[in-house]
Amino acid sequence: MQAENKATWIWYPGDFEVWLGNIFNNRRTERGAMFPPFWKQDSHYVTVEFSKAFTLDHEETITIAAEDQFNFAIDGKLQSVATGAIRCMENNTFTFTVPQGQHKLNLKVWNQATPPALFIDGKTIKTDSTWLATYEDKLWIDENGVAHGSGIYVPAASWNFDSIDTPPSLYHLECEELRPVCSKSITTNGTLYDFGKETFGYLTVKNLQGTVNVYYGESREEALDKDHCETLDRLENTEPWDYIAESKAFRFVYIEKEAGATYDDVSMDYEFSPHDMTHSGSFRCSDEEINKIWEVGAYTMDLTTREFFMDGIKRDRWTWSGDAIQSYLMNYYLRFDTECVKRTIRQLRGKDPVTAHVNTIMDYTFYWFKSVLDYYQYTGDADFVREMWPRMVTLMDYVLSRTNSEGMAEGQPDDWIFVDWVDFPMHKRGILCFEQILFCKALETMALCAKLLGINKSDYRIKAEELRNKVRQTFWSYEQKAYYHALEDGVLNKQITKFPNMFAIIYGYAYEEQRQEIMKSVMLNPDIDPITTPYMRFYELEALCIDGLHTQVLQEMRDYWGGMLREGATSFWEKYVPSEQGTQHLAMYGRPYGKSLCHAWGASPVYLLGKYYLGVKPTKPGYEEYEVRPALGDLEWMKGDVPTPHGMIHVEMDKKHIKIRATEGRGTLYYKDQQVDIKPNQEVVLTLS
């Protein structure tokens, strides 16, 4: 958020994220070759006009800066440097004196390389989010189908670029130097460096002269396998200097010198997104293994929270909507970095026209809709919902245009139906029950957001109700007490998987008796194929927590996430199969080191421990009201903090007491049949019988 009465750089909404996302998503390499994403990448608008009206009691001199070329009109009359109306200063900035009275300022900025951005600073005339922006589209259709034109203005976007010397194009994360914890000579010319744990940044080879080959590894085995490691560099200099490589993910680095090459030292610039530790979540308990799981989960989240929330820091280094929605939820219980959430949502959505699903994946489109509503629930920021609404409408129009005659979402030849990586046969053809449940939630999200914004769009609610009924009629088996998998060419595929069944529980589509039936017949049934990715274990364990199985979920954490720690993990993986041994844990996609050993969706205990053990969640947007339903499971004690938009909620619990302190909102503590009000800045203590 910009400071009050302070000028800041402004741009067209979404352009900064689209531009930055293109840079971000094209940094991936595989064995030295660039590897761009395989979905459509949009571009920023190259010409943007900014406008605002002012009334001045006195004439005012303003300073103007723009990212690349611009023109300036006051009350419709262009001003000219040649006539002296605008005076040039140093650093491509200009001054202009605006006369006393009522005036309208218009500036057009053109920039092919980076988003057109504008900075104006005067006594009262300052660029901020109250300015309007347009890319001069000549016709715009509102949500009610009414045409408007020409050149529709929207509120300009801004962030924290509050100095004339820090335009958006210079944005970067922070860095600090880290050194290897040890090194070992492998051959006469080759040395292996170990940085102690999974990390991310820029390898620096100091005083390098000649040529060295660098092989990176999330594991020792990968770094030493020159023929199969996923990432590598070739560094060469004829004159000695400190060579800084492109950013990579690694723990181990193997450097092999060619004939005559020399260097003095190796270090790295660790790159990170800074966060406020005074406004961060925490968790401690009586079980040190659970504490370690939370800590490694938090570190995994910090590594994958960059300019955007990415999936894995080695592979893919991209923004994926299915990964991101879990990152958002974990973030709400860890760092509460709302700006990164908004950047990622904007970047994933991109621009109109819509020609494919988000990331080309149908389920990822449905997650994208829900992410907007989740953001509002945790932050109370209706302005962001209002900003995204036009693009929610056009994306839903695309979805609805591809439904079948029954109004169900069915994969088309150009769609990717993902669901999850599975180790058992599962067809993804036809009408999947799982996809319909996600689609129904997306329609409900549209209806709720329309209501929030005061927009009459009852058809979303009607479509959601109709689809919900069709899903139950089509896929629910009263005999099996479960939702079947799919409808293929008019024939019911009676395979039972956990995916649609657990989402029916999580989204509240299973009434109480049905939920209990699903838990018994599916979620706790050992004959149902197991889930082996942290991605869907996130939802599986959430469903178990909803059913009150906190002790079982803690044991699942010890077995699954604790299993990764016992294998030496310093961040959580893309996938973990306990039965695998040795280097089998490193392989995926038919490649010996294809698995990501630092993957955002692996950090789900951070979310589960905050929401279902500390028990905190908002019941009104932005924690205006919230509930605390703590549960120890088999722990002796626990304590922790949950960040909120303007403060913290602290929870402590042992066998005898529950203590809660909060700095904002109206809360309610629920424990068994007891209910206690929580008021700001007053400690609540409940003695347990």
HELIX and SHEET records of a PDB file:
HELIX    1   1 ASP A   15  ASN A   25  1                                  11    
HELIX    2   2 PRO A  168  LEU A  170  5                                   3    
HELIX    3   3 ARG A  220  LEU A  224  1                                   5    
HELIX    4   4 MET A  277  HIS A  279  5                                   3    
HELIX    5   5 GLU A  288  THR A  304  1                                  17    
HELIX    6   6 SER A  321  TYR A  332  1                                  12    
HELIX    7   7 THR A  338  ARG A  349  1                                  12    
HELIX    8   8 VAL A  358  THR A  360  5                                   3    
HELIX    9   9 MET A  362  THR A  379  1                                  18    
HELIX   10  10 ALA A  382  SER A  401  1                                  20    
HELIX   11  11 CYS A  433  LEU A  452  1                                  20    
HELIX   12  12 SER A  458  PHE A  475  1                                  18    
HELIX   13  13 LYS A  498  ILE A  506  1                                   9    
HELIX   14  14 GLU A  512  ILE A  518  1                                   7    
HELIX   15  15 MET A  519  MET A  523  3                                   5    
HELIX   16  16 PRO A  534  ILE A  546  1                                  13    
HELIX   17  17 HIS A  550  ARG A  566  1                                  17    
HELIX   18  18 GLY A  582  LEU A  586  5                                   5    
HELIX   19  19 ALA A  600  ALA A  603  5                                   4    
HELIX   20  20 PRO A  605  LEU A  608  1                                   4    
HELIX   21  21 LEU A  609  TYR A  613  3                                   5    
HELIX   22  22 PRO A  621  TYR A  623  5                                   3    
SHEET    1   A 5 ILE A  10  TRP A  11  0                                        
SHEET    2   A 5 ALA A 117  ASP A 121 -1                                        
SHEET    3   A 5 GLU A  60  ALA A  66 -1                                        
SHEET    4   A 5 THR A  93  VAL A  98 -1                                        
SHEET    5   A 5 ARG A  87  CYS A  88 -1                                        
SHEET    1   B 2 THR A  29  GLU A  30  0                                        
SHEET    2   B 2 ALA A  33  MET A  34 -1                                        
SHEET    1   C 6 LYS A  77  LEU A  78  0                                        
SHEET    2   C 6 GLN A  69  ILE A  74 -1                                        
SHEET    3   C 6 GLY A 101  TRP A 110 -1                                        
SHEET    4   C 6 THR A  47  LEU A  56 -1                                        
SHEET    5   C 6 LEU A 132  THR A 134 -1                                        
SHEET    6   C 6 VAL A 154  PRO A 155 -1                                        
SHEET    1   D 2 TRP A 140  ILE A 141  0                                        
SHEET    2   D 2 ALA A 147  HIS A 148 -1                                        
SHEET    1   E 4 GLU A 174  LEU A 178  0                                        
SHEET    2   E 4 ASP A 265  PHE A 272 -1                                        
SHEET    3   E 4 GLY A 190  GLY A 217 -1                                        
SHEET    4   E 4 CYS A 182  SER A 185 -1                                        
SHEET    1   F 4 GLU A 174  LEU A 178  0                                        
SHEET    2   F 4 ASP A 265  PHE A 272 -1                                        
SHEET    3   F 4 GLY A 190  GLY A 217 -1                                        
SHEET    4   F 4 LEU A 232  ILE A 244 -1                                        
SHEET    1   G 4 GLU A 174  LEU A 178  0                                        
SHEET    2   G 4 ASP A 265  PHE A 272 -1                                        
SHEET    3   G 4 GLY A 190  GLY A 217 -1                                        
SHEET    4   G 4 LYS A 248  LYS A 257 -1                                        
SHEET    1   H 5 SER A 282  CYS A 285  0                                        
SHEET    2   H 5 TRP A 637  PRO A 643 -1                                        
SHEET    3   H 5 MET A 648  ASP A 654 -1                                        
SHEET    4   H 5 HIS A 657  ALA A 662 -1                                        
SHEET    5   H 5 VAL A 684  THR A 687 -1                                        
SHEET    1   I 3 ILE A 431  LEU A 432  0                                        
SHEET    2   I 3 ALA A 486  GLU A 488 -1                                        
SHEET    3   I 3 VAL A 491  ASN A 493 -1                                        
SHEET    1   J 2 TRP A 476  SER A 477  0                                        
SHEET    2   J 2 ALA A 482  TYR A 483 -1                                        
SHEET    1   K 4 VAL A 616  PRO A 618  0                                        
SHEET    2   K 4 GLU A 625  VAL A 628 -1                                        
SHEET    3   K 4 ARG A 666  TYR A 671  1                                        
SHEET    4   K 4 GLN A 674  ILE A 678 -1                                        
END                                                                             
